[in-house]
Structure formats: C-alpha cells, structure tokens
Amino acid sequence: MSHIGHTYLHQANNLMNNSPPRRHEQTSFTKVENDLVVYQPLTDKYIVLNSTAGFVWEHLDGEKNEAELAHLLSLHFCVDEVRALADVTELLQMLSARKLLAD
C-alpha cells in the first residue's frame, strides 16, 4: 500500500471515533440543475456545491461517519475510495469553516 493510501486509511480510522457530521439545522438547500445551493442564515451566505459535494451534503444526516460517506461517494461516482475519503475530508473542513455543519 502506498504511503498516501496508508495515511488516508489511518485518517479514516481516526475519524470514525468522532461524531458523524450533520448539516447545521438552520441551513436550507435546493437543487439547481446539477448543483446544490446551500444557504446559511447565520452568516447570510450562499454556497454552490457541485454534484459530488451535493451528494455528500444530502447524506450528512449525523448517522454516517466520514469513512462511510466516502464509501457511498466511491460507489455512486465510481471513484477510488482513498480519493473519495480525501475529497470528503476536504469538503467537511470547508463546510465546517463556513458554519454549515452542526457542532
């Protein structure tokens, strides 16, 4: 296994100990063509998520951890699970920074 693959699998094991991520309860969202538009009233800002990020967003129910989200993403979009985990992790960090995830 490559060093990168091992790093992400290690991260996945660590992430499984955290609470599963979920959308902030005050956010709202709607589909616009292939994208998802998310509104956060606390910051009065919108963000547009592409289809893959939107797919993850729709599964942020507080029941699936990052590794499980990555697995769903890899199955739905036929991408490598290591790559999917890296993308999910990056997306969740961005969503958290924009106050779109529940604490």
Solvent accessible surface area in square Angstrom, and as a share of the most:
residue,aa,sasa,rsa
1,M,169,0.75
2,S,73,0.47
3,H,149,0.67
4,I,110,0.56
5,G,7,0.07
6,H,110,0.49
7,T,48,0.28
8,Y,56,0.21
9,L,78,0.39
10,H,101,0.45
11,Q,64,0.28
12,A,8,0.06
13,N,94,0.48
14,N,75,0.39
15,L,33,0.17
16,M,101,0.45
17,N,130,0.67
18,N,91,0.47
19,S,98,0.63
20,P,48,0.30
21,P,21,0.14
22,R,107,0.39
23,R,67,0.24
24,H,27,0.12
25,E,125,0.56
26,Q,93,0.41
27,T,20,0.12
28,S,62,0.40
29,F,82,0.34
30,T,79,0.46
31,K,132,0.56
32,V,78,0.45
33,E,167,0.75
34,N,125,0.64
35,D,53,0.28
36,L,3,0.02
37,V,30,0.17
38,V,0,0.00
39,Y,53,0.20
40,Q,1,0.00
41,P,57,0.36
42,L,105,0.52
43,T,48,0.28
44,D,102,0.53
45,K,134,0.57
46,Y,149,0.57
47,I,23,0.12
48,V,93,0.53
49,L,5,0.03
50,N,88,0.45
51,S,55,0.35
52,T,52,0.30
53,A,15,0.11
54,G,5,0.05
55,F,28,0.12
56,V,3,0.02
57,W,0,0.00
58,E,67,0.30
59,H,50,0.22
60,L,2,0.01
61,D,61,0.31
62,G,22,0.22
63,E,135,0.61
64,K,48,0.20
65,N,18,0.09
66,E,24,0.11
67,A,21,0.16
68,E,81,0.36
69,L,3,0.01
70,A,1,0.01
71,H,80,0.36
72,L,54,0.27
73,L,7,0.04
74,S,10,0.06
75,L,114,0.57
76,H,114,0.51
77,F,64,0.27
78,C,121,0.72
79,V,63,0.36
80,D,92,0.48
81,E,80,0.36
82,V,39,0.23
83,R,150,0.55
84,A,0,0.00
85,L,7,0.03
86,A,20,0.16
87,D,55,0.29
88,V,1,0.00
89,T,21,0.12
90,E,118,0.53
91,L,21,0.10
92,L,11,0.05
93,Q,119,0.53
94,M,54,0.24
95,L,0,0.00
96,S,62,0.40
97,A,83,0.64
98,R,127,0.46
99,K,118,0.50
100,L,4,0.02
101,L,24,0.12
102,A,20,0.15
103,D,184,0.95
